[in-house]
Amino acid sequence: MAFTPLNALNAFLAVARKRSFAVAARELGVSASSLSQSVRQLEARLGVALLTRTTRSVALTEPGRRLLEHAGPSVDQALAALKVAAAEPGEVTGSVKLTVPSIAVHHVLPPMLERFLKRHPRTEVELRVEDAMVDIVAEGLDAGIRMSESLERDMVQVRLSEGYRFVVVAAPAYLERRGVPEKPKDLLSHDCLCIRSNTTGALYQWELERGAKSWRVPVRGPLIATSFQGLFPLVEQGVGLMYAFEPDVAERVRRGALRVVLEPYAAHVDGFYLYFPSRARVSPALRAFVDVAREVAAERRTGTREVPRSPKRRA
């Protein structure tokens, strides 16, 4: 096939987003060598290097970063437009690419995804489950879900849930052995299950509050992990204290496997939000997803549920 800048641009965008020729080639259904050739041809046409290649990694140069930032959304919109052109009148097609934190996957997403995919069966949703913040524009994502304190001001924000608490929990056996902490500073003398940030590499300080006063306690303990999810069996076994998203431990607390301690100091967070850039052109698929998100959030607040719709029959 003759070289065209648009083909090469799409190849570059795939590699730039995946930071890998091999992964991008699998996604596009071509060989890594042909993908590399397309990117080199584009670089030759532009007269600049877009990628820095080593045997182990691929990184963006400054011109490559600018091209990804400015061309990526436009190419995505063009590809979505091709799908829309083939759709029947009023039918929503296309994809929605989301970045979501692990705790939102279980507590926020299920009702939205179920309704959206049933209502719009010719769409697809791609989830990137990651707790670190990402640049959704640079990564070619449509939107994200995070708690409000993590969001930038220039983002459109759609509230998905009411507020939650983060609590400190422990197994009864641990508390019998080590005692019950009564003040935030008491945590410094306890075994705590620690979390290392994927973004900064630092150990997470447990955030506590009471009234207008707040604490960030630099806890330490026998175990460090990069996610809360695998720690629940260990805290039940009495290995140490755990700082947890309250809905994740509610059932364990109800059946007595865990106890909440320092409850007067439990930190409150404002809840989850769907967000996307205010300057971006919203695709039909994302617009439909936002509509469903608003519906589900409203029903959650009022305690109502949608009456199931009869599926549309195609002629």
C-alpha positions, 0 to 999 in steps of 0.5 A, spaced: 500 500 500 502 506 498 504 511 504 499 516 506 500 520 512 494 518 515 495 511 515 502 513 518 499 517 523 494 512 526 500 507 527 504 513 531 498 514 535 498 507 537 505 506 539 505 512 542 499 510 547 502 503 548 509 505 549 510 499 545 511 497 538 509 490 539 503 491 543 500 496 538 502 492 532 497 486 536 492 491 537 492 494 530 493 487 527 499 488 523 507 486 524 511 490 529 516 491 523 511 494 518 508 499 524 516 501 525 516 502 518 510 507 518 512 511 523 519 512 520 516 514 514 512 519 518 518 522 521 522 522 515 516 526 512 516 531 518 523 531 518 523 530 526 524 524 531 517 522 534 519 517 538 526 515 542 527 507 541 531 503 545 531 495 546 527 495 552 522 501 551 519 507 547 519 514 549 516 520 546 520 526 544 517 533 545 515 533 537 512 526 538 508 529 545 505 535 541 503 530 535 500 525 540 496 531 544 494 535 538 492 529 533 490 524 537 483 526 539 482 528 532 483 522 529 479 518 534 473 523 532 474 521 525 474 514 526 468 514 531 465 518 525 466 513 520 462 508 525 456 513 526 456 513 518 454 506 518 449 506 523 442 506 523 438 513 524 438 514 532 443 508 533 449 510 538 455 506 536 463 507 537 467 506 544 468 509 550 475 509 553 475 510 561 480 510 566 477 508 573 480 506 580 480 499 582 475 501 588 470 504 583 469 498 579 465 494 584 461 500 587 460 505 582 460 502 575 456 496 574 449 499 574 452 504 569 455 499 564 449 494 565 444 499 562 449 503 557 451 496 554 443 494 554 441 500 551 446 501 546 448 494 544 453 497 538 457 500 543 463 498 547 467 500 553 474 499 554 476 500 562 483 501 564 483 500 571 489 504 575 489 507 581 494 513 579 492 519 575 493 519 568 492 524 562 486 522 559 488 527 553 495 524 552 493 517 553 487 517 548 481 516 553 475 519 553 473 520 560 475 518 567 472 516 574 476 519 580 474 522 587 473 530 586 479 532 590 483 529 584 480 532 579 483 538 575 478 545 574 478 545 567 474 538 567 467 537 566 464 533 572 458 529 573 457 526 580 456 519 580 455 517 588 454 521 595 460 521 599 464 515 603 468 514 609 475 511 609 476 507 616 481 504 620 480 497 621 483 491 624 481 483 626 479 482 634 485 478 635 490 483 633 486 488 637 487 483 643 494 482 642 496 489 641 491 494 644 486 499 641 489 505 638 485 511 641 488 517 637 491 518 630 498 518 633 497 511 636 498 509 629 505 510 630 506 504 635 502 499 631 503 494 625 500 497 619 499 494 612 502 500 608 500 502 601 506 505 596 503 510 591 504 508 583 504 515 582 510 518 586 513 511 589 512 514 596 508 510 602 501 513 603 500 517 609 493 515 613 488 521 612 484 522 618 480 528 621 475 530 626 472 537 626 476 542 622 482 538 624 486 533 620 492 528 620 496 525 615 500 519 619 506 516 616 504 509 618 509 503 618 508 496 618 510 489 616 507 489 609 507 494 603 503 493 597 501 497 591 493 496 592 488 495 597 485 489 594 489 483 596 490 485 603 483 483 606 485 476 608 491 479 611 488 484 616 483 478 618 488 474 620 491 479 624 497 481 621 496 489 622 491 495 622 488 497 615 486 503 612 480 502 608 474 504 603 468 503 608 464 499 603 470 494 601 470 492 609 462 493 611 460 486 610 467 484 614 465 489 619 458 486 620 460 479 621 465 481 626 471 479 622 474 486 623 472 492 627 473 499 626 477 503 630 479 511 631 471 511 628 471 519 630 477 520 626 474 517 620 476 521 613 470 523 609 471 524 601 466 527 597 464 521 592 466 519 585 465 523 579 465 522 571 470 527 568 472 529 561 475 535 558 471 541 557 474 543 551 474 536 548 468 534 542 464 529 546 463 523 541 456 520 541 458 514 545 461 518 550 454 523 550 450 517 551 454 514 557 454 521 560 446 521 560 446 514 563 451 516 568 446 522 570 440 517 570 443 512 575 446 517 579 439 520 580 436 514 582 441 512 587 440 519 590 432 518 590 432 510 591 428 509 585 430 504 579 429 505 571 423 501 569 426 496 564 425 498 556 423 494 551 428 493 546 428 496 539 427 491 534 430 492 527 427 492 521 
